[in-house]
Structures are given as structure tokens and as C-alpha cells.
């Protein structure tokens, strides 16, 4: 039997070994994290308190904001602490939880974005049947299924990955725990379950992408029939950002999870990892909500109510 040393902990690869640069990265990502956290919490607050935002579209946006808050809160705080303390270690249990949560929230976001595209399809292509098709029960069911499937994927991937022993190098060439890097340092020679899971996940992601593309083909064909330019621009402004964000999210996710891991990740590798983990939580509120007139009016009313309460006490 080969003499191997089992891994009891991992070392995450940061962006730099220079301590001053580590502090700079830590502060920079702290600001980005706070911006993502506050903007998404603002969306959750507005869609919960404002009566006019109790529609299917904003219901899905609220769920998306919850997923974004959870997704960005898994790897980024650990990355910030590692840079500020100059310690890149993570325990096996911590790595397992990180993998479980990131995989769950990422998969859940893909399915929720697919549900959102269906909502836009019904709203634009079948407006007379919108309230019947997208009733409260259907919306809750679609959101629940998205969360449940995401949790199922995360559980399967994490259980399959950490059911195998790890030996050799303990260095993970990422700033968070991911399946490809863990498979590289696995001692097991039977990885068929994990690879089968990768195949199923890839097929479902492609299926979601195809469903979204088909939905938007119908949406764009309907929008082009709108006689006024203003109506067309309004429809495009609500649909194109969704398609762009979903495409970037899928491409970067494939790059992070399906690209063969390397011992020394390049700048492009790190860039895609940052885009995959940080871009959706930061830009989704701006693209989907804060540019929306209803959201702006709800924000103004919230500020007015808050200011009025302060004036009352003083």
C-alpha cells in the first residue's frame, strides 16, 4: 500500500503573497461586499414593505436578492479575513460547508433566473392570462423548487466530494473551495459519481439556458410587434439585462467548475472566479430593480416615512 499523508486542512490561494497588497485586497473586497449586502437588503426591504411591489416579478426579485446575499456571504467574508490576518488556512469542515452553500445557492440562482424568464414571457406574450398563470401558488412553487433543487445539488456534490480521502498537496488554487480543485488532491480512483453529477448539472444548466433563450425569442418577436418605440425600449430594458447577467453567470460558472484546475491559477482564472462570485450580487440590484421606476418611488416613500418619523421624535 502506498504511504500517503491524509490532508487535515487546506490552504486557499489568495491574490498576492505581499502583505500590503493583501490588506488592500481585503479592504477592497470589504467595500464590495458591503455594497452588495446593502443593495440586496434594500431590495428585500422595499419588496416586502411596499404594497405595489407585491407582484410575481418582485417576488422573484426578492428571492434572487436573498440568494445573492447568501451566495456572496459564503466566500467573500472568509477571503477578507484571510487577507487581513495573512492566514489562508481553512479547515476540512469549513471547506465542506463552503462547498455545500456555494453549490446550493449557485444552482438555486440558475433555476430562479429560469423561472424569472418564464414570468417575463407570460407577462409580455400572454398578458391577458398573466394573473391566472402566475398566481401566488405557482410563484411560491417555482421559487421553492428552485431553492430545493439547489440544496439537493449542493448536498450531492458535497457528500460525493468529501466521501473520498484527500492526500498530497493541501493547496487549493482558488480563493474558495471548489470541486475541481478538491478532486485534484483526492486519493480516490473512483470518481464516477462526481463526474456523473457534473454531467447532470451541466445538462440541467444547458437546459435552463435553452429555456431562457427560447423564452426570449418569443419575447423579442412579440416586442418587435409593439407599434411604439417607447414600448419596445421599455420591454427591451427589462429583458436584455436579465439575459446578459444570466449568460455571464453561466459562462463564468462553467469556467470555474469545469475547467481543469492548475497548480498556479492565472490572472484570467482569478478574474472569472471574482466575476462568478461577486458580479451577480453587486449588479443584479442595479440591473433588475434600482433602475425600475416602481422601485425608485418605493425607495423615495421609504425615505420620506423614515424622515417623518425622525422629525416626529425631534
N, C-alpha and C positions, 0 to 999 in steps of 0.2 A: 504494500500500500504506500502511496506517495506521502511524504511528510509535508503537510501543509499547515499553515498558521491561520486559524479562523479569525475573521475580522469582528471586532467588538465595537467598533465605531468608525465613522467616516470623516473625511476632510473635504469640505466643499471648496471648489476653486473660485477665488474671487477675481476681481478685475485687475488687481495690482498687488504686488508684494511690498510696495513702498508705503510706509505708514501714513505719510502726509496725504498721499493720494487715496488711501483707504478712508481716512477721515472725510476727505472731500466727497468721495462716493457715498459715504454713509449719510452725510448731511443732505446731499442732492437727492438721494432716494427717500430720505425722510420727508422732504418737501413734496416730492411727487406723491408719496403715499398719503400724506395729509390732504393734498388736493383731491386725490381720488376718493378718499374716505368722506370728506366733507361734501363733495358734489353729489355722490351717490346717496348719502344720508339725507341731503336736501331733497333729492328726487323722491325718496321714500316718504319723507315728511309731507311734501306737497301732495303727492298722490293719495295719501292716507287722509289728510285733513280737508282737502278741497272737494266740495260736492261735485263740481263739474268735471273732475278728473276721475270719477268712478265709472270709467268705460273700459271695455276689453283691452284697448290699446295701452292705456295707462296701467291697467292691472298687470299686463305682461312686462311693461317697463319697470314697474316696482319689483317684480320678481327678478328681472335682469339686474337691477341695481343691487338687490340682496346678493345675487350670485357674484357680481363684480366685487362687492365689499369682501365677501368670504374668499374669493379667488386671490385678490391682491394681498389679503391679510395672512395668507399661508407662507409664501416665500420671502416677501419683502421685509417684514419686521426682523426675521432671523438674519437676513442679509445685512440690514442696518446695524444690528447688534454685533455681528461678526466683524464688520469694518471698524466700528468704533472701539471695540475691545481687542482688535487684531487677533481674533481667535476664530478659525474657520471650522472647528470641530462640530459634529452633530452625532448624537447617539443613534444606535440602530432603531430604537423605539421612536425617536423623534423623526428619523428619516422615513419610517414606515407611515407615521401619521401624516407627514408632509406629502408623501406619495398618494396616500389614500384621499386626502382632501383635495389636492390639486387635480387629480384624475377625475374625481367625482364632480367638482364644480366645473371643470372644463367640458366634460361630457354633457352635464346638465345645461350649460350655456349653449352648446351646439343645438340641442333639441329644443330649447326655448326659443332660440333665434328662428328655427324652422317653424315653430308654432306662430311666431310673430309674422312671418312671411305669409302664412295661411290667413291670419287675421287681416292683413293688408289686401290680400287677394279677394277675400269676401267683401271687404269694405268698398273696394273700387270696382270690382267686376260684378258683384251681386248686392248692390246697396239696398235694394228693397227687402232682401231676406237677411240682412246683416244681424238685426236684433234677434231674429229667430235662431239663426245658425250659431252665432257667437253669444249664446246666453250664458248666464252665470255658471251653471253647472258644467257646460262644456269648457269654459275658460279655466275653471278650477281643476277639471280633469286633465286638461292638456298641460297645465303647469305642474300638477302633481306627478304626472307620468314623466315629465322632463327631469324633475328632481329625483324621482325614484330610479329611473334608468341610469342617471349619472351616478347615484350612490351604488347601484349594482355594478357598474363598470369599475368604479374605484375599488370596491371590495374584491372583485375577481382579480384585478391586476395586482393589487397589493398582496392578497393571500397567495397568489401564484408566485409572485416575485420573492416574498420573504419566507416561503416554504422551503427555499433552497439555501444551502450554506454558502457563505462568502469566504473567499480566501485570496491571498496575494495582496495586491495593492488596495489600500483603503481610500484612495483619492478618487473623488467624483468630479469629472471635468465639467461641472456646471455649478451655478451658484444656488441650485436647489436639487433635491433628489429626483431623478427621473429613471424610468425603466431601462432604457438602453444602456446607461452608464452602470446600473446595478447588474444587468445581465453580463456585462463585460468582465466583472470581477466575481461572477458566480462560479462555484466549483462543480455545479451540476452539469451533466452532459445530456439530460433530458429536458429540453426547453420547449417541447411541442405544445404544451398547454399555453405558455405565454405567447408563442408565435401564433397559435390559433386565435388567442384573444386579440392580438394585434390585427389579424386578418379580419375578424368580425368587427372590431372597432373601425377599421379603415373602410370596410364595406358600408357600415351604417353611416359613417361620416360622409362618404361619397353619395349615399342615397339621400341624406339630408340636403347636401349641396345641389343635387339634381332636382329635388323637390322645390327648393328655393328658386333655382333658375327657371324651372317650368312656371312657377307662380308668377315670376316677374316677366316672363314672356307674355303671359296673358294680361298682366297689369299694364305693361308698356303698350301693348296693342290696344287696350281699352283707353289708356290715357291719350294716345295719339288721335283718337276719335273725338276727344273733347274739343268743341269749336273755339274756345277762348284760349289764348296764350297764357293768361293768368292762371286758369285752371290747370293747364298742363304743367306749368312751372311749379305750382303748389304740390301737385301729385308727385312729380319727379323729386322735389326737395325732400319729401318724406320717405321715398322708396330707395333712391340711389345710395344715400349714406348707409342704410341697412345692408344693402348688397355689398358695398365696398368693405365695411367692417367685417362682415361675415367671411368674405373672401380672404382678407388679410389674416384673420384669426385662424382659418382652416390651413392656409399655406404655412404660416409660422408654426402651427401645431404639428403639422406633418414634418416640417424641417427639424423640430426639436425632438420628436418622439420616434421618427422613422429613419433619420439619418444615422449611419453607423457612427458610434462615438469614437472620439480620438483622444489620445493622451494629452495633447496640447491644443485646446479649442482655439480657433482663430477669432479675429475680431468680428467676422460675419456670424460665427456661431453665437457669440455673446450678444450681438445685436438682435438676432432673431429671438433669442431667449428673452431679452428685455421687452421686445415688441409683443411677444406672446403673453407675457405675464403682466405688463404694465399698461400697454396701449388700450385694450378694451375697457378696463375700469376708469381710465382717465378720460377717454374721448367719447365713450358711449353716452354719458350725461349731456355733453355738449352737442353731439350729433343728433341724438334722439329727442331730447327734452328741452334743454335750455334755449334752443333756437325756436321753440314752439310758442306761439302767441298765448295759448291757454296756460302754459307753464309760467310764462312771464307775468300774466295777470294774477295767477295764484301766488307767485312769489311777492309781487307788489302788495297784494292783500295781506299776506302773512306778515310782511314788514310793517304795514300800517297798523295791524292789530297789535303787534309787539310794541310798536312805538306808542300806541294809545294806552296800553297797559302801563308802560313806564311813566307816561305823563300823568296817569291817574294816581299813581303812588307818590309822585313828586309834586 
